[in-house]
Amino acid sequence: MVYKHYNIGQLARAAGVPVSTLRYYERVGLLAPTGRAPNNYRFYTQDTLQIVRFIRAAQAIGFTLEDVRTLLTLWNGQSALCKDVQPLVAKRLAEVTQRLQDIRHIQRILTSMLAMCHAQEQNAPCPVIEKLTEALS
């Protein structure tokens, strides 16, 4: 159902997020109610829903909330220039690339440890524990 105005619960349901997430976005300044209804409850519009969806989409691909703040400032309901957005994308890509390298390193270590376990008798002392204990020295 599409509302002309949303209360916070309706907005949360429409955006697929908990109410606590919307309150957090408000606390950190990413979101603001559009106004107040006659009963003094905050209300939000379709534009607010679009902002929440924008925030969620940006977070889903790795942007931090600080990045999102910058992106929202650049976007502000209009097109943002590539020259302004590109540095943020490049920074996130570099961080993801580094994390992937770190994860691949961990994968190699775990693969090696598993091979050590497979090479041992199942009732023998575990070489993985020995290696980890050596790391403590």
C-alpha positions as CSV (number, residue, x, y, z in Angstrom):
1,M,0.0,0.0,0.0
2,V,1.3,3.5,-0.9
3,Y,0.6,6.2,1.6
4,K,0.7,9.9,1.1
5,H,2.2,10.2,4.5
6,Y,3.8,7.5,6.6
7,N,4.1,7.2,10.4
8,I,7.3,5.7,11.5
9,G,5.9,2.2,11.7
10,Q,4.5,2.4,8.2
11,L,7.7,3.8,6.9
12,A,9.7,1.0,8.5
13,R,7.4,-1.7,7.0
14,A,7.6,0.0,3.5
15,A,11.4,0.2,3.7
16,G,11.8,-3.3,5.2
17,V,13.7,-2.1,8.2
18,P,13.1,-2.0,11.9
19,V,11.7,1.2,13.5
20,S,14.9,1.3,15.5
21,T,16.9,1.7,12.3
22,L,14.9,4.7,11.3
23,R,15.3,6.2,14.7
24,Y,19.1,5.6,14.5
25,Y,19.2,7.3,11.1
26,E,17.4,10.2,12.6
27,R,19.8,10.4,15.6
28,V,22.8,10.4,13.3
29,G,21.3,13.0,11.0
30,L,20.7,10.9,7.9
31,L,17.0,11.2,8.1
32,A,14.5,13.8,9.3
33,P,10.7,13.6,9.6
34,T,8.9,15.6,6.9
35,G,6.7,17.2,9.6
36,R,4.2,16.7,12.4
37,A,0.7,15.4,12.0
38,P,-2.1,17.1,14.0
39,N,-1.6,14.5,16.7
40,N,2.0,15.7,17.0
41,Y,3.3,12.4,15.6
42,R,6.2,12.7,13.1
43,F,5.3,11.9,9.5
44,Y,7.3,11.0,6.5
45,T,6.6,11.1,2.8
46,Q,7.5,9.0,-0.3
47,D,10.7,11.1,-0.6
48,T,11.7,9.9,2.9
49,L,11.1,6.3,1.8
50,Q,13.3,6.8,-1.2
51,I,16.1,8.2,1.1
52,V,15.8,5.1,3.4
53,R,16.0,2.8,0.3
54,F,19.0,4.8,-0.9
55,I,20.8,4.5,2.5
56,R,20.1,0.7,2.5
57,A,21.3,0.2,-1.0
58,A,24.5,2.2,-0.3
59,Q,25.2,0.2,2.8
60,A,24.5,-3.1,1.0
61,I,27.4,-2.5,-1.3
62,G,29.8,-1.5,1.5
63,F,29.5,2.3,2.0
64,T,29.8,3.5,5.6
65,L,27.2,5.7,7.1
66,E,29.7,8.6,6.8
67,D,30.0,7.8,3.1
68,V,26.2,7.7,2.9
69,R,26.0,11.1,4.5
70,T,28.3,12.4,1.8
71,L,26.4,10.6,-1.0
72,L,23.1,12.0,0.3
73,T,24.6,15.5,0.3
74,L,25.8,15.1,-3.3
75,W,22.6,13.5,-4.4
76,N,20.1,15.7,-2.6
77,G,17.3,14.5,-4.9
78,Q,19.2,15.3,-8.0
79,S,22.0,13.8,-10.1
80,A,25.5,13.8,-8.5
81,L,28.6,14.3,-10.5
82,C,30.9,11.3,-11.1
83,K,33.9,13.3,-10.2
84,D,32.5,13.8,-6.7
85,V,31.3,10.2,-6.2
86,Q,34.3,8.4,-7.8
87,P,36.7,8.9,-4.8
88,L,34.3,7.3,-2.4
89,V,33.8,4.3,-4.7
90,A,37.6,4.0,-5.2
91,K,38.2,4.1,-1.5
92,R,35.5,1.4,-0.8
93,L,36.9,-0.7,-3.6
94,A,40.4,-0.5,-2.2
95,E,39.1,-1.6,1.2
96,V,37.1,-4.5,-0.2
97,T,40.2,-5.6,-2.3
98,Q,42.3,-5.6,0.9
99,R,39.7,-7.6,2.8
100,L,39.5,-10.2,0.0
101,Q,43.3,-10.5,0.1
102,D,43.1,-11.0,3.9
103,I,40.4,-13.6,3.6
104,R,42.3,-15.5,0.9
105,H,45.3,-15.6,3.2
106,I,43.2,-17.0,6.0
107,Q,41.7,-19.5,3.5
108,R,45.2,-20.7,2.6
109,I,46.2,-21.1,6.3
110,L,43.0,-23.0,7.1
111,T,43.4,-25.2,4.0
112,S,47.0,-26.0,5.2
113,M,45.8,-26.8,8.7
114,L,43.0,-29.1,7.4
115,A,45.6,-30.9,5.3
116,M,47.8,-31.4,8.4
117,C,44.8,-32.9,10.2
118,H,44.0,-35.2,7.4
119,A,47.7,-36.4,7.2
120,Q,47.6,-37.4,10.9
121,E,46.1,-40.4,12.5
122,Q,42.7,-39.4,13.9
123,N,43.8,-40.4,17.4
124,A,47.1,-38.6,17.3
125,P,47.7,-35.2,18.9
126,C,46.4,-32.4,16.6
127,P,49.1,-30.5,14.8
128,V,46.8,-27.5,14.5
129,I,46.8,-27.1,18.2
130,E,50.5,-27.5,18.3
131,K,51.0,-24.8,15.7
132,L,48.6,-22.4,17.5
133,T,50.4,-23.0,20.8
134,E,53.8,-22.3,19.1
135,A,52.3,-19.0,18.0
136,L,51.9,-18.0,21.6
137,S,55.6,-18.3,22.3
